[in-house]
């Protein structure tokens, strides 16, 4: 609060401070004169944000009675536990949690146009794969989708890495699931990158990715622990994080396990799922699985598909990803075939070569 603030501004600031902190505000200040609209405003404000006293520019003694132990609590939803407003903030229950907004928000998955090109493991030709710099570079260049992989640490933290092993992507050894999160944080995930500026880069959690990019890009989340059908699915944790960041319309899960897809459909039927390649080389195998599962998307694996695969999928309302195309001619061939989403490890090169074939929807809007 400054001497140049008006009485109205001081009142707003005081109410906000009390409401945010669930505390009484007692302000004592100088008067710049009985007729001044600035400064002054000796005040007492309750945790509800109500003014018991505001003397504005008056000089003298102001008196108000209150119980300093009285606080303001409000219910956390219908029949929910009562909490102070500051507790909601600490839990991350901000306005963006309920409604993604701002100039950088993109259309949700079910409203964004096809075909699309998306960055496999982020823009990994300029930054270490499966890291925030790689994802940020892709999003900054206009990528409508990013793909990344999820593993679980020994102590149950969901982290992003393509490999289960650490040797290729860090200066560590062994497997991710053999280490605790704190142990992984001690490793350098930029050590194997040609660009020395990324030295010291740490592993990123699923939550950190959601916190940074929810609503800003569509996310194809390949859940590697589901592919392995581990006993501890972490399904509740995965879904809870997506809901926490209001990203249900921006995230879909991909796995090769039909068993776990069925489990997810029961546990969280609103979550979208993509059928991954299970090793069957029959070009129609993935379409048959997707039809049986009621999945909305398949991720074809080259070379085990053809134009008839895509045609049959589309006839059954199934969207087709393909992994992958790093050569411009191949990317154009796939788009001409009718592929809806092309994964690439070299986003900028491929985008520049196929942008005339893409239906780019550059509208960024505050989704209502």
Secondary structure, DSSP 8 states (H G I E B T S, - for coil): --TTSBHHHHHHHHHHHHHHHTS-EEE---BS-TT-SBB---EEE-TTS-EEEE-TT--S-------TT----EESSTT--EE-HHHHHHTT--HHHHS--STT-B--TTTS-SSEEEEETSSTTTS-TTSHHHHHHHHHTT-SEEEEEEEE-TTS-EEE-S-SBSTTTSS--SBGGGS-HHHHHTS-TTTTSS-GGGTT----BHHHHHHHHTTTSEEEEEEHHHHTT-S---HHHHHHHHHHTT-TTTEEEEES-HHHHHHHHHH-TTSEEEE---S---TTHHHHHHHHHT-SEEEEETTS--HHHHHHHHHTT-EEEEE---SHHHHHHHHHHT-SEEEES-HHHHHHHHGGGS-----B----
